[in-house]
Amino acid sequence: MRVFAFEFFSGGGLAGRPLPPSLAREGDLMLKTLVGELAEIPGVEVVASRDPRLPAVRRCETLRPEPGEDPFALYARGLAAADSAWPCASEESGTLERLSRETLAAGKILLGSRPDAVRLAASKRATAGVLRARGIPAVPTFAALGSLPPLPGPWVVKPDDGAGCDGAELLPDWGAARERLDADPGRLVAQPWIEGEPLSLSLLCASGSARLLSCNRQRISIHGRRITLEGITVNDLEDRDGRFARLAERTAAALPGLWGYVGVDLILGWDGPVVLEINPRLTTSYCGLPAALACNTAALVLGLLGAGADPSAAGTIGRGVASEIRLEPSPVS
């Protein structure tokens, strides 16, 4: 099988435009981890696209964007050179959804979540609505001024389709949140600040079912209104009572189009875990899994193709250790 690995920021999505160092670094880390894992799988050949300002990645064929070529034309070239595609891009502006749809339209195997699930997960408000309708704890998310309840304490206002807390602002109270929503109607959502420990889950999903790969701690700092992710300790929590595994199963059942690797951001509060958002793609935590689990996560994903879409039958997870990922100061993603 020839797999086209496309990471938007490091793979030419910003060719001809400024390349923010933080996005390039995280994208580069994810792509190198993915290519490295895929290259270890017998019978798999890898094609990857690459921003012309970055060095080529080892162990794969490399595509470079041609002068004036937009990211979707570059992606089409990569699809033509492969049997399957593993897109990784922001959900913002429908980018990941479009790449997913174009993969299926080209008759290629999509090694990622189905387009409808990507579209739903791209909206923080829609995701919270679906989860809460299923009785799954999720942070209340509001878009319309009239629906914003006067809850006490700080609020977070962020783009509805932003990645993590990218573009988020921590505001002191409900009134400030109302003013911020009013200044940019239709694009932003507001969420009450939830006290607790920021965590993420790394999941393997298919057909409305999920397998918990790891529970990860996030190190968050706050500077004025800015929320920053400084690092992640992958596989740092044991799921002793099974609550994270149960949350993973319920989340996958609520969005049955989730497929392959999926990340879930949450807050562990006094009453238990509360979901912040679902990332239907590779996340930075994925880069720590080879060391943390002592296994090949990409092979587990490919195993879904022949496992009757049962995540629990896709392969064996080894016994690993906590794995540290340190990030340059940048908005959470």
N, C-alpha and C positions, 0 to 999 in steps of 0.2 A: 504493500500500500504506500502510495506517495501522499504525504500530508503537507498541506500548505499552512504554515504557522504565521499568522498575521497579528502583530501587536501594533496598534495604530500609531502610538507616539514615537516609538523607536523604529517603526517599520516604514516610514515614508508618509504617514498621514499628515505631517506638518512640513513636508518638503516645500521649500520656497517661502516658508514663514518662520518666525522665531521659534526656536526649540527650547522651551523652559527646562533648565537643568534637572529640576526635581522630577518632572514627568518623564524625561528621557532616562533618568537613572532607574526609576521604578519599572518603567516599561522594559528597559534593557535587562534588568534583573529577571523579570518574568519570562521574557523571550529566551534568554540563555538557559534558564532552568527548564523550560518546556522543550527546547531543541535538544538539550542534553539528555533528557529522559526519553524523548521519542527516538533519538539516535541509538539508544541502548536496546530497543525492542527489535527482535529478529524480524526481518521482512519489511521493516518500515524505512522509507527514505523521506527526507525532510527537505522542503523548500521554504525559505523564509524571505520576506522582504526587509529592506534595510534603508534607513535614512542615509543619504549620501554623506552626511557629516559624521557618521559613526562607522567604526571599523566593522568588517564582516564578522559574522558569527561562525565559529568552527563547527564542523561536522554536519554542514548542510549546504545545499545549493542556495545562492543568494540572488534575489532580484533587487534591482535599484530602480527608483522612479525615473522615468524619462523627463526631459525638460518640459514643464507645463502640464505634466500628467497629474490628474486629480487622484485622490486616494481610492475612489471606487473603480476607476480604470485600472489602476495598479492592482487592486484586489481581483479584478476580472482576469488579468494576466496570470496571477498566481493560481486562480481556480483552474484555468486552462491547462496548467502544468501539473495538476495533481488530481488524485481520486477523491480526496476529502479535504476539509478545511477546518481549522481551529481558530476562529476569530476572537480577538480580545480588544475591546474598544470601550470607550465610555458610552453609557446609555443616553447621554445628553444629545438632544436634537435628533434622536432616533437613529444614531449612527450604528450601534450594535444590531438593532433590529433590521436595518437595511442590509447589513453584511450577511446576517443570518438568512434573510429572505433570498438574497442573490445567490447564496450557496445552494439552497434547495432548488431555485429556478434553473440553475446550471446543471442540475442532475447530480450534484456531488453530495457526499456524506457530510453532514453537519455534526461536528464534534463539539456541540454546545447546546444550550437551551433552545427550545422552539421559539420562533419569532413572536407568537402571541404572548408567551410567558415573559419574554424580554420586554415587550411593550408594557405589560402590566407592571413588572418590577421596576421599570424606568420611572414610574410615578410613585413618589413616596406616599402621596395621598391615596391613590388607588390601592397600593399594596396594603397600607394600614386598614383601609376599608374592608378588603377581602379577608385579611387575617382576623380582624375583630368580629366580622360576621360569622366566622367559624369558631369563635370563642378563644382565639389565640391571643395572648397578651401582646399588644403592639402600641407604640407611642401614639397618642391621639394627634392627628395631623389635620390642619385646617388651611383652607385656601381662601374662602370667602370671609370678608370682614364681619358680616352678619352672623356667622356661625362661630366666631371666636369667643369662647367663654372667658369670663374675667377671673381666671385662676391665678392665685398668688404665686410669687416667685419669678425667677428668670424664665425667659423664653428664647428659643432658637428659631431664627428665620433663615431659610435657605432656598435655593432653586429646587423646584419640584423634581426635576430630572437630573440634578447634579450628582456627582459621584461622592458618596460619603458625605462629609461636611465641607466639601469644596464650595467656596462661596458663601459659607454659613456665617451668621453673625449671632453672637450671644448678647441678648438685650436684657435690661434689668427687670422689665415687668411687662404686663399685658398691654398697657398703653403704648409703650415703645414698639411692641410687636405690631399693634394695629397701625401705627404710623408707617412702619416699614412696609407692611403689606400694601397699604394705600398708595405708597410711592411707586410701586411696581406691580400693579394688579395683573393677575393671570399667570405670572411666572413663578411667584414665590409661595412657599407654604410656611406655616408657623407650627412649632411643636413646644409644649411645655418642657422645661428642663427636668430631666429625671435623675435624681440622685442615685448613685450606685457605681459599680465597677464596669468600665467599658470592656467588652469582650467581643470575640467573633468566633463563629463556627466554620469549619471547613467540611463540606459535605460532598458525597457522591450521590447523585440523584438520577432517577429514571422512572417513568411511568407512575408518578405519584407516590414513589417511595424514596427513602433516603437512608444513607449509611453515614454515621458520624465518623469523620476521619480524625478530627482534633478539635480541642477547645483552646482558644488562644487569648492571651491577655494583651490589651492595647495600652500603650503608655501615651496618655493625652496630656497636653499642657494648654493653658489658656493665657493669652496675652491680650489684655483689653477685650475687644470683641472677637478676636481671632482664636479659633480652635485648631490645634496642631497635633498631628500624630508624629511622635518622636521615635517610636519603635514598637515591635511586636515580639512577644515570646510565644512561639508556636508550640502547641501541645503542652502547655504549662498547667492545665487543669485536668484532673481525673473526673470523669463523670460517674462518681461513686453511686449516686442514687438513680441514675438513668434519666434525669430530667432533661438534659440537653439532647439526648438521643430521642426522647419522646417529642420534644419541641421540633427537632429536625423532621421527624416523620409527619407531624401535623402540618408543618409548613409545606413540605413537598406535596402532601395530599391537597392542600389548598391551591397550589399552583402546579398541576400535574404536568405542565410543559417544561418544568425544570429538568435539565438533562446534563450529565457529566459533572464537572467540578462546579460547585456553587458556594458562595460565601454568604454568611448571614451576620450582620452587625447587630449587637444587642447591648442592653444595660442589665447588669445583675443587681437588682434592687432588693429592698427588704422583703418584698412579696414574691421574689423569684425573677426569672429572666423576662425581659420585655424587648420585643423585636424593634429595632430601628429601621432596618432596610434589608433588602435581599439583593445580592449582586450575582446575576446569572452569567458569570464569567470567571476567569482567573482573577484572583486578588493577590496582594503582596504576600499574604500568609502562605500561599502555595509554594513560594520560594523556600520556605523552611521545612516543608514536608519531607523531602528526601532524607534529611538528617534526622528529623523528628520521628518518622515512622519506619525508617530503614527499609523503604520499599519505593517502587516506581509508581507514582500517582498517575502519570499519563498512561501507563499500562493498565491500571485499573479502569480508566475511562474507556480505553479501547476495548477492554474486556466486556464492557456493557453491550457491545455490538454482537457478541456471541454468547451472552449469558441470559438470554431471554429477558433482557431489560431488568434484571434483578440486581440491584447494587450489592447485596450481601453475597452474591455468587460471582462477583466480577474479579476476585483475586484475594490474596492473603495480605493482611497488614502486619508488618513486623513490629517488634517491640523496640521503640526508639526512646529518645530523650528530648527534653525541651530544647528548642532551637531559637537562637536570638537573631532578629533582624533589626538593624539600626538604620534609621532614615535621616536624611538631611531635613532640617526644619522646612516643612511644607504643609499645605492644607491637607486634611485627612482625605484619603482616597481608598 
